[in-house]
């Protein structure tokens, strides 16, 4: 399984419950197809750089997840047929590397 990040922009006319329902629909599709959700980040309503489907704002959602490669097409088909999603992008990322905290702070030496 590969590690992916997907971002989708929802219509600004949706209320909080409708956005949560849409996020749950996407998450359930990923899990049903054998994937694993790593992180869900709701950025909220932001101004768009240019109008999309006559909207000047959109609600941004980012998901990081593991999924088989062949299942990404099904996810993007869901985005395409859902009128509430006005834009989307899915990219494959490198595996996240866990960062361990340092025991001592690093101080740069002067030359």
Secondary structure, DSSP 4 states (H G I P E B T S, - for coil): -EEEEEEEEEETT--HHHHHHHHHHHHHHHHHTT-EEEEEEEEEEEEEEEEETTEEEEEEEEEEEEE-GGGHHHHHHHHHH-TTEEEEEEEEEPPPPPPPPPSS---PPP-
